[in-house]
């Protein structure tokens, strides 16, 4: 399984990085919107709907409607930073609420576990702020510094990937105390600490190497630390929804990784949190 995961990641990661830097902005919008729609499609596997096509209709309508209401042009960005930040902030509020849901699982699930309406709302709250946070970062100072936004998107990806890898190997060798055994029995406190340390180190080195401006190294470390912790929450939240639905993976499109949603679960929490903190503190 590990060999398959590494092989898939070795192919996927360069494609993602190439897309971040070399896709024209409007094509990048189409690409990340497509990934988000695939995430919504896989989410329909986690909820009780008469058909998966019915399950994706509302989230797809909201996503496409948001692109219409807050349009993107061919050379950059039409949405103001304020409006984009409001969308990212809504994602931050959702993840604070999701934290409570994870902490109360499995005792306090009766109000949402059998509700298709709430589970579709959770889908939108998870994936729509993710989409707009990625776009907002990618468009940062686009007309002045076309690649600054690409560097920021890459930075968040590397932060999450390093946190995941650091947590895996630290937890495998030193993990004893479980974080949330009822949600994800393999995640440990030791793994969490290892992942946080790895993400802060990788983020600091990367931001310095590729010249991403931050007001201070301390602010950079704080943002990396909080974002890394949020990425763990994203993973735990999806694990909770999958446990309620009784499924192991959201899909099978990525060998060794499961579905698109399985691969971006940490990113869905990390991007809104990072975006809010970056525009607020950096």
VENZI-V133089 format. One record per residue. NEAR is the number of other C-alpha atoms within 10 Angstrom. D_FIRST is the distance of its C-alpha to the first C-alpha in Angstrom with 1 decimal. Layout:
near->NEAR d_first->D_FIRST
near->NEAR d_first->D_FIRST
This chain:
near->9 d_first->0.0
near->9 d_first->3.8
near->9 d_first->5.5
near->13 d_first->5.1
near->14 d_first->6.2
near->14 d_first->8.7
near->13 d_first->9.9
near->15 d_first->10.6
near->17 d_first->12.2
near->11 d_first->14.2
near->10 d_first->15.7
near->12 d_first->16.3
near->14 d_first->17.8
near->11 d_first->20.6
near->11 d_first->21.4
near->12 d_first->21.8
near->16 d_first->23.9
near->11 d_first->26.0
near->17 d_first->26.7
near->22 d_first->27.8
near->19 d_first->30.3
near->12 d_first->31.5
near->13 d_first->31.6
near->13 d_first->35.2
near->23 d_first->35.5
near->14 d_first->36.3
near->13 d_first->33.3
near->17 d_first->31.1
near->20 d_first->32.5
near->11 d_first->31.6
near->15 d_first->28.0
near->18 d_first->27.3
near->21 d_first->29.3
near->13 d_first->27.2
near->16 d_first->24.0
near->25 d_first->25.8
near->21 d_first->27.0
near->17 d_first->23.5
near->24 d_first->22.7
near->27 d_first->25.8
near->23 d_first->24.9
near->23 d_first->21.6
near->25 d_first->23.6
near->21 d_first->25.8
near->19 d_first->23.0
near->23 d_first->23.5
near->23 d_first->27.3
near->16 d_first->29.7
near->15 d_first->31.5
near->8 d_first->33.4
near->10 d_first->31.5
near->17 d_first->28.8
near->11 d_first->31.3
near->11 d_first->33.7
near->22 d_first->31.2
near->21 d_first->30.5
near->12 d_first->34.2
near->14 d_first->35.4
near->23 d_first->32.6
near->19 d_first->32.9
near->10 d_first->36.7
near->13 d_first->36.5
near->19 d_first->34.2
near->13 d_first->36.4
near->12 d_first->39.5
near->13 d_first->38.4
near->14 d_first->38.1
near->10 d_first->41.6
near->9 d_first->43.2
near->15 d_first->41.6
near->11 d_first->41.6
near->17 d_first->40.1
near->11 d_first->42.1
near->11 d_first->41.3
near->12 d_first->42.2
near->18 d_first->40.6
near->21 d_first->41.1
near->12 d_first->43.8
near->17 d_first->42.6
near->10 d_first->44.0
near->14 d_first->42.0
near->10 d_first->43.6
near->13 d_first->42.4
near->19 d_first->38.9
near->20 d_first->38.8
near->15 d_first->40.0
near->20 d_first->37.0
near->26 d_first->34.7
near->19 d_first->36.7
near->17 d_first->36.2
near->28 d_first->32.5
near->26 d_first->33.1
near->13 d_first->35.3
near->17 d_first->32.7
near->23 d_first->30.1
near->13 d_first->32.7
near->11 d_first->33.3
near->18 d_first->29.6
near->16 d_first->29.5
near->11 d_first->32.2
near->16 d_first->30.3
near->22 d_first->27.2
near->15 d_first->29.6
near->11 d_first->31.4
near->15 d_first->28.5
near->14 d_first->28.9
near->9 d_first->32.6
near->13 d_first->33.8
near->13 d_first->31.9
near->9 d_first->34.7
near->8 d_first->36.2
near->12 d_first->33.2
near->15 d_first->30.7
near->14 d_first->32.9
near->13 d_first->34.3
near->16 d_first->33.1
near->14 d_first->35.4
near->14 d_first->33.9
near->19 d_first->30.3
near->20 d_first->31.3
near->12 d_first->33.1
near->17 d_first->30.1
near->21 d_first->28.2
near->21 d_first->31.1
near->20 d_first->31.3
near->27 d_first->27.7
near->27 d_first->27.4
near->25 d_first->31.0
near->26 d_first->31.5
near->28 d_first->28.2
near->23 d_first->29.5
near->28 d_first->32.9
near->28 d_first->31.8
near->24 d_first->29.8
near->25 d_first->32.9
near->26 d_first->35.3
near->26 d_first->33.5
near->26 d_first->33.2
near->26 d_first->36.9
near->21 d_first->38.1
near->15 d_first->41.2
near->18 d_first->40.2
near->11 d_first->43.7
near->8 d_first->44.3
near->11 d_first->41.0
near->16 d_first->38.7
near->18 d_first->35.7
near->21 d_first->36.0
near->22 d_first->34.2
near->23 d_first->31.3
near->22 d_first->31.0
near->24 d_first->31.0
near->25 d_first->28.2
near->20 d_first->26.1
near->20 d_first->27.0
near->23 d_first->25.6
near->21 d_first->22.3
near->17 d_first->22.0
near->28 d_first->23.2
near->31 d_first->20.5
near->21 d_first->17.6
near->23 d_first->19.1
near->32 d_first->19.5
near->23 d_first->15.9
near->16 d_first->14.8
near->21 d_first->17.7
near->26 d_first->17.2
near->20 d_first->13.5
near->15 d_first->14.7
near->19 d_first->18.2
near->23 d_first->17.1
near->15 d_first->14.8
near->10 d_first->17.8
near->13 d_first->20.7
near->19 d_first->19.9
near->14 d_first->22.4
near->15 d_first->24.2
near->17 d_first->22.5
near->18 d_first->23.5
near->16 d_first->23.4
near->11 d_first->22.1
near->14 d_first->23.3
near->22 d_first->21.4
near->17 d_first->18.2
near->11 d_first->18.1
near->16 d_first->15.4
near->22 d_first->17.6
near->23 d_first->20.3
near->18 d_first->23.5
near->22 d_first->22.6
near->28 d_first->19.4
near->24 d_first->21.7
near->17 d_first->24.3
near->23 d_first->21.9
near->29 d_first->20.7
near->25 d_first->24.3
near->20 d_first->25.5
near->24 d_first->22.9
near->29 d_first->23.7
near->23 d_first->27.5
near->17 d_first->27.4
near->19 d_first->25.4
near->25 d_first->27.6
near->19 d_first->30.8
near->12 d_first->30.1
near->17 d_first->29.0
near->18 d_first->32.0
near->13 d_first->34.4
near->9 d_first->33.1
near->12 d_first->33.3
near->11 d_first->36.4
near->14 d_first->35.5
near->13 d_first->38.6
near->14 d_first->38.6
near->10 d_first->41.7
near->10 d_first->40.6
near->14 d_first->37.7
near->11 d_first->37.9
near->15 d_first->37.5
near->20 d_first->34.5
near->17 d_first->32.9
near->14 d_first->33.9
near->22 d_first->32.5
near->30 d_first->29.1
near->22 d_first->29.1
near->16 d_first->29.9
near->29 d_first->27.6
near->32 d_first->24.6
near->22 d_first->25.6
near->26 d_first->25.9
near->25 d_first->22.4
near->23 d_first->21.2
near->22 d_first->23.6
near->23 d_first->22.3
near->22 d_first->18.8
near->22 d_first->20.6
near->24 d_first->22.9
near->24 d_first->20.4
near->22 d_first->18.7
near->19 d_first->22.3
near->20 d_first->23.0
near->19 d_first->19.9
near->17 d_first->21.0
near->17 d_first->24.5
near->15 d_first->23.4
near->11 d_first->21.2
near->13 d_first->18.2
near->11 d_first->14.5
near->19 d_first->14.0
near->24 d_first->16.9
near->20 d_first->15.8
near->13 d_first->13.5
near->10 d_first->14.9
near->16 d_first->12.1
near->15 d_first->8.9
near->16 d_first->5.9
near->21 d_first->8.9
near->16 d_first->11.2
near->18 d_first->14.8
near->23 d_first->17.1
near->25 d_first->18.3
near->20 d_first->15.0
near->16 d_first->14.9
near->22 d_first->18.6
near->23 d_first->19.3
near->27 d_first->19.9
near->26 d_first->21.9
near->28 d_first->24.1
near->30 d_first->25.5
near->30 d_first->25.6
near->30 d_first->27.6
near->34 d_first->30.6
near->29 d_first->30.9
near->26 d_first->30.8
near->28 d_first->33.2
near->22 d_first->35.7
near->20 d_first->35.6
near->18 d_first->35.9
near->13 d_first->39.0
near->9 d_first->40.5
near->14 d_first->40.0
near->15 d_first->39.2
